[in-house]
Each structure stands twice: as structure tokens, then as C-alpha cells.
Amino acid sequence: MTTERMATLAKAKAMIRTLDSAPDPHGRARAIYADLGRISGWSKPEEARIMAFSQWLATRPPPGELKEQCRALLKTLD
């Protein structure tokens, strides 16, 4: 795992911890997606998970579901 990938995952985990108190939880989740999308070197299955997360976010899910889905995504990438 590259240093850049490790740093991005650590940043995403920190952003998830404060997701519930964020003024714009959807914006925070989109920022997590954007950070993950900037990293190259994901495997095809990892890229597919990241894209599926993006598509799910586009449905504007309830804020209460964001934290759980963000954590699930990171668990598959870690």
C-alpha cells in the first residue's frame, strides 16, 4: 500500500468520525469519495466499489445512512 493511499484512508477515517456533526454530511461524504477518486492504483474491484459508492451518494440517501456506508467502503479498501 502506497503512502499516499494510506494517508488518504487515514484522512477519510477522520472525516467519517465527525460526519454526524458536519454541517453538510452529504458534502463530507462526497469529499471522501473525491479524495479516494484522486488516488491511482486501485484494483478493478476497488474501483468498482468506489464507483458504486458514488452512485449511491447520488441518490441522496438519508444522512443517518452515510456513516455506515462510508465505513463499509473503507473497510473494503483498507
CYANA upper distance limits for C-alpha pairs under 8 A (distance plus 0.5 A):
  1 MET  CA      5 ARG  CA      7.00
  1 MET  CA      6 MET  CA      7.24
  2 THR  CA      6 MET  CA      6.75
  3 THR  CA      7 ALA  CA      6.59
  4 GLU  CA      8 THR  CA      6.62
  4 GLU  CA     39 ILE  CA      7.96
  5 ARG  CA      9 LEU  CA      6.64
  5 ARG  CA     39 ILE  CA      7.10
  6 MET  CA     10 ALA  CA      6.64
  7 ALA  CA     11 LYS  CA      6.61
  8 THR  CA     12 ALA  CA      6.61
  8 THR  CA     35 ASP  CA      7.19
  8 THR  CA     36 LEU  CA      7.27
  9 LEU  CA     13 LYS  CA      6.68
  9 LEU  CA     36 LEU  CA      8.21
  9 LEU  CA     74 LEU  CA      7.65
  9 LEU  CA     78 ASP  CA      7.84
 10 ALA  CA     14 ALA  CA      6.83
 11 LYS  CA     15 MET  CA      6.72
 12 ALA  CA     16 ILE  CA      6.67
 12 ALA  CA     32 ILE  CA      6.11
 12 ALA  CA     35 ASP  CA      8.34
 12 ALA  CA     74 LEU  CA      8.47
 13 LYS  CA     17 ARG  CA      6.88
 13 LYS  CA     71 ARG  CA      8.21
 13 LYS  CA     74 LEU  CA      8.21
 14 ALA  CA     18 THR  CA      7.45
 15 MET  CA     19 LEU  CA      6.63
 15 MET  CA     28 ARG  CA      7.69
 15 MET  CA     32 ILE  CA      7.89
 16 ILE  CA     20 ASP  CA      8.48
 16 ILE  CA     29 ALA  CA      8.40
 16 ILE  CA     67 LYS  CA      6.72
 16 ILE  CA     70 CYS  CA      7.50
 16 ILE  CA     71 ARG  CA      7.82
 18 THR  CA     22 ALA  CA      6.74
 19 LEU  CA     25 PRO  CA      6.19
 19 LEU  CA     28 ARG  CA      7.20
 19 LEU  CA     29 ALA  CA      8.25
 19 LEU  CA     66 LEU  CA      8.50
 19 LEU  CA     67 LYS  CA      7.06
 20 ASP  CA     25 PRO  CA      7.19
 20 ASP  CA     63 PRO  CA      8.47
 20 ASP  CA     64 GLY  CA      8.37
 20 ASP  CA     67 LYS  CA      7.91
 21 SER  CA     25 PRO  CA      8.19
 22 ALA  CA     28 ARG  CA      7.67
 24 ASP  CA     28 ARG  CA      6.82
 25 PRO  CA     29 ALA  CA      6.72
 25 PRO  CA     63 PRO  CA      6.89
 25 PRO  CA     66 LEU  CA      8.05
 26 HIS  CA     30 ARG  CA      6.65
 26 HIS  CA     57 LEU  CA      8.17
 26 HIS  CA     60 ARG  CA      8.02
 26 HIS  CA     63 PRO  CA      7.43
 26 HIS  CA     66 LEU  CA      8.01
 27 GLY  CA     31 ALA  CA      6.63
 28 ARG  CA     32 ILE  CA      6.87
 29 ALA  CA     33 TYR  CA      6.87
 29 ALA  CA     57 LEU  CA      8.26
 29 ALA  CA     66 LEU  CA      7.49
 29 ALA  CA     70 CYS  CA      7.71
 30 ARG  CA     34 ALA  CA      6.57
 30 ARG  CA     54 SER  CA      8.19
 30 ARG  CA     57 LEU  CA      7.83
 31 ALA  CA     35 ASP  CA      6.61
 32 ILE  CA     36 LEU  CA      6.78
 33 TYR  CA     37 GLY  CA      6.55
 33 TYR  CA     50 ILE  CA      7.65
 33 TYR  CA     53 PHE  CA      8.17
 33 TYR  CA     54 SER  CA      7.20
 34 ALA  CA     38 ARG  CA      6.89
 35 ASP  CA     39 ILE  CA      7.63
 36 LEU  CA     50 ILE  CA      8.07
 37 GLY  CA     50 ILE  CA      8.00
 42 TRP  CA     46 GLU  CA      6.19
 42 TRP  CA     47 GLU  CA      6.35
 43 SER  CA     47 GLU  CA      6.63
 44 LYS  CA     48 ALA  CA      6.66
 45 PRO  CA     49 ARG  CA      6.79
 46 GLU  CA     50 ILE  CA      6.75
 46 GLU  CA     76 THR  CA      8.12
 46 GLU  CA     77 LEU  CA      7.03
 47 GLU  CA     51 MET  CA      6.66
 48 ALA  CA     52 ALA  CA      6.55
 49 ARG  CA     53 PHE  CA      6.64
 49 ARG  CA     73 LEU  CA      7.60
 50 ILE  CA     54 SER  CA      6.83
 50 ILE  CA     73 LEU  CA      7.84
 51 MET  CA     55 GLN  CA      6.74
 52 ALA  CA     56 TRP  CA      6.61
 53 PHE  CA     57 LEU  CA      6.64
 53 PHE  CA     69 GLN  CA      8.45
 53 PHE  CA     73 LEU  CA      7.89
 54 SER  CA     58 ALA  CA      6.80
 55 GLN  CA     59 THR  CA      7.41
 56 TRP  CA     60 ARG  CA      7.99
 56 TRP  CA     61 PRO  CA      7.88
 57 LEU  CA     61 PRO  CA      6.96
 61 PRO  CA     65 GLU  CA      7.21
 61 PRO  CA     66 LEU  CA      7.74
 62 PRO  CA     66 LEU  CA      7.63
 63 PRO  CA     67 LYS  CA      8.41
 65 GLU  CA     69 GLN  CA      6.87
 66 LEU  CA     70 CYS  CA      6.52
 67 LYS  CA     71 ARG  CA      6.61
 68 GLU  CA     72 ALA  CA      6.67
 69 GLN  CA     73 LEU  CA      6.67
 70 CYS  CA     74 LEU  CA      6.79
 71 ARG  CA     75 LYS  CA      6.56
 72 ALA  CA     76 THR  CA      7.03
 73 LEU  CA     77 LEU  CA      7.02
 74 LEU  CA     78 ASP  CA      6.39
